[in-house]
Amino acid sequence: QVQLTENGGGLVQPGGSLRLSCTASGSISSIYDMGWFRQAPGQQREYVARTSRDGYIDYADSVKGRFTISGDSAKGTIFLQMNNLRPEDTAVYYCTANHVVPGRNYWGQGTQVTVSS
């Protein structure tokens, strides 16, 4: 039983930056990894980045060099630093966590990121 809460979304101009946060509550010790997905209007949900409790970090090609995931999955807190934002980054960003038991996962409610001039 894990609950995830995202914060930090908002409106930003192209080229600007935002920092998202995700905090987990509940059975934090059961989390294996945490990460971020996003979903733009009319689009499928898209993988963004993840980090595992053993230190593995991975990014989608679309955000490499611009986004940085940080925090500690073992502590149930992660961040997503988003730099050089583009209009195509506009989406609802969701925090996700995977349980140590394969196949069990959790999702936050999402936070809106809008990149527009």
C-alpha positions as CSV (number, residue, x, y, z in Angstrom):
1,Q,0.0,0.0,0.0
2,V,1.8,3.1,-1.3
3,Q,0.3,6.5,-2.1
4,L,2.2,9.0,-4.3
5,T,1.8,12.8,-4.4
6,E,3.3,15.0,-7.1
7,N,3.9,18.7,-6.8
8,G,5.7,21.4,-8.7
9,G,3.8,21.6,-12.0
10,G,2.7,24.9,-13.5
11,L,3.0,27.3,-16.4
12,V,6.4,28.1,-17.8
13,Q,7.7,29.7,-21.0
14,P,9.7,27.8,-23.6
15,G,13.3,27.5,-22.4
16,G,12.3,27.7,-18.8
17,S,12.6,25.3,-16.0
18,L,10.5,23.5,-13.5
19,R,11.2,21.0,-10.7
20,L,8.7,18.3,-9.9
21,S,8.6,16.4,-6.7
22,C,7.0,13.1,-5.7
23,T,6.6,11.9,-2.2
24,A,5.5,8.4,-1.2
25,S,3.6,7.5,1.9
26,G,2.6,4.1,3.2
27,S,4.8,1.1,2.8
28,I,7.9,2.9,1.5
29,S,10.2,0.0,2.3
30,S,8.4,-2.0,-0.3
31,I,9.3,0.3,-3.2
32,Y,11.9,-1.0,-5.7
33,D,12.0,1.9,-8.1
34,M,10.3,5.2,-8.8
35,G,10.0,7.3,-11.9
36,W,8.0,9.6,-14.1
37,F,5.5,9.3,-16.9
38,R,3.6,12.0,-18.8
39,Q,0.5,12.2,-20.9
40,A,-0.2,15.0,-23.3
41,P,-3.8,15.7,-24.4
42,G,-4.9,13.1,-27.0
43,Q,-1.7,11.2,-26.5
44,Q,-0.7,7.9,-24.9
45,R,1.1,7.9,-21.6
46,E,4.8,8.2,-22.2
47,Y,7.8,7.1,-20.1
48,V,10.1,9.9,-19.0
49,A,12.6,8.7,-16.4
50,R,13.2,6.3,-13.5
51,T,15.6,5.5,-10.7
52,S,15.9,2.3,-8.7
53,R,17.0,1.8,-5.1
54,D,20.2,0.2,-6.4
55,G,21.2,3.4,-8.2
56,Y,20.1,2.7,-11.7
57,I,18.9,5.8,-13.7
58,D,17.4,5.9,-17.1
59,Y,15.8,8.5,-19.3
60,A,13.7,8.6,-22.4
61,D,15.5,9.8,-25.5
62,S,13.2,12.8,-25.7
63,V,14.4,14.2,-22.4
64,K,18.0,13.2,-22.2
65,G,20.3,16.2,-21.6
66,R,17.4,18.3,-20.4
67,F,15.7,16.5,-17.5
68,T,17.4,15.1,-14.4
69,I,15.8,12.6,-12.0
70,S,17.1,12.7,-8.4
71,G,16.1,11.6,-5.0
72,D,16.0,8.2,-3.3
73,S,13.5,5.6,-4.2
74,A,14.3,3.8,-1.0
75,K,13.2,6.9,0.9
76,G,10.1,7.4,-1.3
77,T,11.1,10.8,-2.5
78,I,12.2,11.7,-6.1
79,F,12.4,14.9,-8.1
80,L,12.4,15.7,-11.8
81,Q,14.4,18.8,-12.8
82,M,13.2,19.9,-16.2
83,N,15.3,22.4,-18.1
84,N,15.0,23.9,-21.5
85,L,11.4,23.1,-21.6
86,R,9.6,22.9,-24.9
87,P,5.9,23.2,-25.8
88,E,5.9,19.4,-26.6
89,D,6.8,18.8,-23.0
90,T,3.3,20.0,-22.0
91,A,1.6,17.1,-20.3
92,V,0.3,15.8,-17.1
93,Y,3.3,14.3,-15.3
94,Y,2.7,11.2,-13.2
95,C,4.9,9.8,-10.5
96,T,5.1,6.0,-10.4
97,A,6.5,3.5,-8.1
98,N,7.1,-0.2,-8.5
99,H,6.7,-2.6,-5.6
100,V,9.5,-5.1,-4.8
101,V,7.0,-7.7,-5.9
102,P,7.1,-7.7,-9.7
103,G,3.9,-6.5,-11.4
104,R,2.7,-4.3,-8.5
105,N,2.8,-0.6,-9.2
106,Y,1.4,2.6,-7.9
107,W,0.5,5.9,-9.6
108,G,0.1,9.5,-8.3
109,Q,-2.7,11.8,-9.4
110,G,-0.5,13.8,-11.7
111,T,0.6,17.4,-11.9
112,Q,0.0,19.6,-14.9
113,V,3.0,21.1,-16.8
114,T,2.2,23.6,-19.4
115,V,5.0,25.1,-21.6
116,S,3.7,28.1,-23.6
117,S,4.6,31.6,-24.5
